[in-house]
């Protein structure tokens, strides 16, 4: 309807009927205007592109509305229908929500979250069969099954190790070429080695060597048929090792042995066939015309059946180990078994052959390239075998110390021996270390009766180690912290032996049982680094008395006669300054009392002395021992220190030559070619900065400089 013209209302010629007609036309037009407005509103844009995309997203995930954050959704709750699914997309509070009641001011989280439940189910299923370990000391990451078998590991050098067994490879068949290619590839990834002896090693999850390629190109392996389970074969395991010639020094072309290293069959390079045990009811031999095998020539090299053996020789010797390999597990939990022959370096004198079980030994040193080992000895029946070398105590367990590749192998042993030589110049009873007083008795325990061979330090001597006729390295065979070596009677509550269990077991604080091991006396209910049982109050009181004294040394020092065997503490401190024994800040010393009142301190682990650690053996001036109680000790007992130092110097018991001669006597029997072989095998020690090879000249220079400085401070 068009709008009427104005002349239709105000023209002088307009009739009444024309006016009414125009008025009706105007009213109809006005009605048309109202309808148009409604239409315009109806077709006006209600949803822009963002709105439409959000709506589509909501429809796709089943939600009616979607909001970027929970706060935004709660702000719009008035416009959300009851029980409507709302999706919140934020990272912190995302998920599904709904309006629970009509008057709700905030949305309620839906208890059903499909994504979370799916993740939880996946995690639960994974944990049912697998464990992920991230705190393993050897590996950055380890995946194991629930039986503890290692399936995959990434070591700290970045290499990947995989253990594929039948149950994890059922999805592929042994006949598939892809399967064999995969195994070969994974073996290469998992077994590239930095072993100095080998280019390539294949090992099982227990680190037993199955196959190895030596740096001389020789291949040897332990073809234990039990590993054929990998290929789904029904054969039972055969505990055999098969090895061909692995070097010029090997006497055989082919050897079959059991897993303890005992030879079952061997063909030697001279053509001799050796079969140690042969049984047959149909075997007839008319003529025996053959050369005796090497083992028959060495008739004395039979496994001992005894439980106690005395080897009068105490000094440099060869330890010939027959085993698949030395252990590599740095936790010290997984060992290797074999046999060991103790003999002279030419094997013409054989002292003892026995079974041996070896474990990696040491804390930080276990991570070194050249590892040390615990050496546990057993007779042919598997019983513990106590061996007494010369004047050492009898023991069934020793340490083979590598000393971080210290080429001299003198620092540790010579440090103890010189300490002992100075202690023997002290007045009685300090000269004999223990402060036990003789008392007549017909019931005295043999632990306190026969103590002539106690040395009060972990005595040892250098040895050359061979593994299956191959030179393995220069080591020191050393006693452990055996109680008998310190004249301790485990049943005597006055005999207390405190050993550092942590690197910060200090004396300037109260006794913390978690930092110490009480190795003596034996207390029912006690475990290492645990509290002392309440049933042993005298032991607790004796230990508390010591620590209460040392933590307040600056105030208590004058009362030392009621707590300390002071000469032993003064001697310990003098030795530490003389040799640069810096690593005693809560570590590397042992504390003893034999009367439950007076305490002595004795050295331990002196291999990082003479400025060995990262300083190329340079000479040192100044006082070196300023940790724990020792700076205070130097101050409050300065008179006693000066008096003892002057005594040693005036008596000529402490001179450059006497000190160095002690170091010389430890190492003088080591053949020069063994030094050369050890250096070639293991390289330069990184803790000696990797650019030097210390020798006796370094010891002379260092000790001379230390004596000169300490003379300037203490010589009266």
Secondary structure, DSSP 8 states (H G I E B T S, - for coil): -----THHHH-TT--HHHHHHHHHHHHHHHHHHHHHHHHHHHHS----HHHHHHHHHHHHTT-SEEESSHHHHHHTGGGS-TT-EEEE--TTT-EEEE--STT-SS-EE-S--HHHHHHHHHHHHHHHHEEEES--SSEEEEEEETT--EEEEEETTS-EEE---GGG-TTS-TT-HHHHHHHHHHHHHHHB---TTEEEEEE-TT--EEEEEETTS-EEE---GGGGGGGT-------EEEEE--STT--EEEEEEETT--EEEEEETTS-EE-S----SS---S-------HHHHTTT-S----SEEEE---SSEEEEEESS-----TTS-S-EEEEEEEE-TTSSSEEEEEEEEEEEE-SGGGGSSS-EEEEEEE-TTS-B-EEEETTS--BSEEEEE-GGG-SS--HHHHHHHHHHHHHTTS-TTGGGSS-------SS--HHHH--TT--SS--EEEEEEEETTEEEEEEEEEE-S-GGGGT--TT-TT-EEEEE-STT--SSS---GGGEEEEES--TT--TTS---TT-HHHHHHHHHHHHHHHTHHHHGGGGGGTB-HHHHHHHHHHHHHHT----SS-SEEEEESSSS-EEEEE---TTTTTTSSSTT----S----STTHHHHHHHTHHHHHHHHHHHHHTTSS-HHHHHHHHHHHHTTS-HHHHHHHHHHH-S-GGGTTS----HHHHHHHHHHHHHHHHHHH--
